[in-house]
């Protein structure tokens, strides 16, 4: 008798595929209402970021990103090869900040100096402190930040209150 491994079980593959499809479409079937047994590890919790519609030009694909327990998402657009970012390290970055609708709200000045800050010191929004960890020098990362880890309930400059933010960050140096 052949035993199916968990990863190759056709029913499990179908359930995982359905869960991914539902999450991509923004729907979730509660386990109690599912027409088949649902593994709790496969259920998708809908958060602020998952409910957000992103402008196409931002190229935000949540299924291709890593989700931190805080709800911050990230993906490396270009993998760096240098030193990794860790709490307490000073970093030099260039960035573009956008709202989910694609409106650019901030960036480092072209030709100007990069932004310098110490990761974890609260100098930048919390979503950056979380989303940059592990990034390597020379890399470019997209970070999607829920409002509570961006500017929260306060409107700041061109950023309305309760805004999900999308950042593209280029890590130039870690010291």
N, C-alpha and C positions, 0 to 999 in steps of 0.2 A: 504494500500500500504506500503510495506516495504522499508525503505531507507537504502541503503548500507553505512556502515561507510567507511571512506577513507582507513583504514588499511585492510579491508576485501574485498574490491572491486576487483573481479577477474581480471579485465583489468589492474588495478593499480598494482596488484601483478605481472602480466605478464610483465609490463613495468619495474618495479623495478628489476625483475629477469633478464631481457634482459640487462638492464644497468649494473648490477653487472657482468654478463657473459662477456659483451663487455669490461669492465674495466679489468677483469682478463686476457682477451686475448690481451689487449693492443690496442683495437680498440674503436673508439668513432664515433657515427653517429651524425653529426651536426644536431641540431633541425630542421633547414630548409630543410634537406634532409630526415628526418625520415618519414617512411610510415604511421605513426600515430602521434597524438599530444604528444609532450614530455613536461613533467613538467620541467622547468628550474632548479628546486631544485634537480632533479635527474641526470643532466648532469655531466659527469666526465671530469675534466680538466686534460689533460696529462702534467705532469711535468717531470723533470729530474729523480726523483725517480721512478715514474710510468713507465718510458721507460727503466729502468735498468733491466738487467737480473742478478739475484743473484744466486750464487753457492748454490746447494741443501743443502750442509752441514751447511749453515748459518741459514736455516729454517726461511727465511723471507717470511711471508705471509701478504702482505699489507692489504688484506681484513679483516684480524683478528686484525689489528692494529688501533690505534687512530691517525688521521692525524691532526696536528696543522695547522693553517692558513699559517705558514711559509713553509710548505711542509715537516717538520720534522715529522717522524712517530715514535710511541713507542707502546710497549706492555709489560705488566708485565708477566714475566715468572714465578716468584714467588712473590706473594703479601706479603709485609712486614706488620708488626703489630705496629711498633713504630712511632716515630715522623715523620711528613711529611716535605719534602724539600720545602723551599720557598726562594725567593730572599733574599740575605743578610745572610743566614745561612751558617755556615761552615759544610762541609761534608767530611767524610772519605769513600773512595770508592776503590774497586778493579775492574779492567776492562780488557777486551780483545778488541782490535781494529782490524778490518779487512776491506779489500777492498771488493767490491761487488763480485769479482771473487773468494773470499774465502781466499786470501792471508792474513795471520796475519801480521800486521805491528807494533804492539806495545801491551804491557800488563804490568800490575804491576808485579813486580818480585815475583815469588812463594816464600813464606816464608818471604818476605820483608814487609816493612811497607806499609799501604794503601796510596793512593794519598789523600792529604788534599788540599781543595780549598774552597773559598767562592763563592757561587752561585750568578751569576749576575755581578761579578767584572771583567769579561773578562780575567780571568786567564786561562781558558780552552776554547776550541772552542765554538762558540755561540750555536751550535746544542746541546751541553751538557747542557748549561745554560737553554735552553728551554725544552729539553726533560726529564730532571730530576725533574722538578717541580711537586709536588704532590706525588712523590714517597715516600714510607714509609721505615723507618729503618728496615733492615733485608730482604728487597726485592731485587729481581734481575730483571732488565729491559733490554729489547733489544731496542736500539734506532737507527733508520736509518736516516742519515743526508745528505741532498743534499750538493753538493760541496760548494755552496755559504755560508753555515753555518758550513763548516768544514775548509778546507784550501784554498778554492777558486782556483784562477788561478795560485797559486804558488805550485811548487813541494816542499815537506818538507820531509826530510829523505827518507823513503821507500814509501811515498805516492805521486803518480803522480799528476800533476795539474788536476783540474776539476774532482776529484774523489768523488763518493758517498761512504760514510763510514757506516759501521755497527759496533755498539758497544754493548757489553754485560757488564752491569754495576751492581755490587753488592754493595748496600749501607750498610755500616757497622755502621755508626754513624752519627748523626746530632747534632750540638751544636749551 
